[in-house]
Amino acid sequence: MKRVRIIVDGRVQGVGFRYFVANGARDLNINGFVQNLPDGKVEIDAEGESENIHHFLIECRKGPQSSRIDNFMVSDIPFYGYRQFKIKQRR
């Protein structure tokens, strides 16, 4: 199992990016969450089988058609044990 933290910068808020990511995660049996950050970026915390994470990263890097990705940063982090994938709302 593998877990990654992804920070995506560009036109990624208000374009359906979180829903795109969540649908991709569910299709690939990825658990974790996606959320908008106050600075206009999106954070993704995702874990699953290494091959599924690989394909998930490829899809996230593309984004939905209306998005524009300027920077895509991936960090490996320790496994957590999420049971589902959620879209977190900003408080």
N, C-alpha and C positions, 0 to 999 in steps of 0.2 A: 504494500500500500504506500501511496505517496500523497503528500500534502504540499500545496503551494499557496503563496500569497501573491496576488497580482494587483498592480496599480496601473490603471489605464488612464491616460491623459489625452485630451483632444476634445472633439465635439461628441461627448459620451453621456451627457445628461439631457433629458427632454427629447430623446430620439428613440426610446424603447430599448436602450442598451441592456438594462437590467433584466428585462423580460426575455430578450434574446439569449442572454447568458443562462438564465434559469431554465429555459427550454432545452438548451444544449446540454446543460448539466443533467437534467432528468433523462434525456435520450441516452446519455453515456454512463448512467449510474454513478454520477458524481454527487457527493454530499458537501454541504458547507453553506455559504451565503454570498450574496452580492449586495453592495450598498453604495449609495452616492456619498461622497465626502464633501464637506463644506467648501473646499477649494475648487470644486468643479470636476474633480477626478472621480473614478469609480474604483472601489476596492472589491476584490474577489478573493474569498478564502475557500479553497476547493481541495477535496481529497477523494481518492479512489485508486483503482488499479493503475499502475504506471502507464500502460498503453492507452487507457481511457483518458488519463490526464494529458498525455501527449496530443491526442486528437482534440480534446477540449481546448487546449492552448491554441491550436491552429484555428479553430472556429472563433474563439474569443478575439484573436488577433485580427480577424476579418471584420467582425462586428456587423450590425445590421446595415442595410444600404444607406440609410440617412446619417450614419455616424462617420466620424473621421478620427482615426487613431494617430496621434502624434508621437506618443511614447508608451511603451508596453514593458513594464518591469516585473520580472518573475523572481521570487525567492523561495527556496525550499525551506519548509519549517516542520517542526515535529508533528507527527500524527496526533489527532485529537479524538476522533471517534464520532463525528457527526452522524446523525441518523437520517437526515433529509437535506434538501437544498431549499433555502429560504431567500426571499427578497426582503431585506431589512429596510424599514422606513426610517428616515431621519427624524429625530425627536426634536 
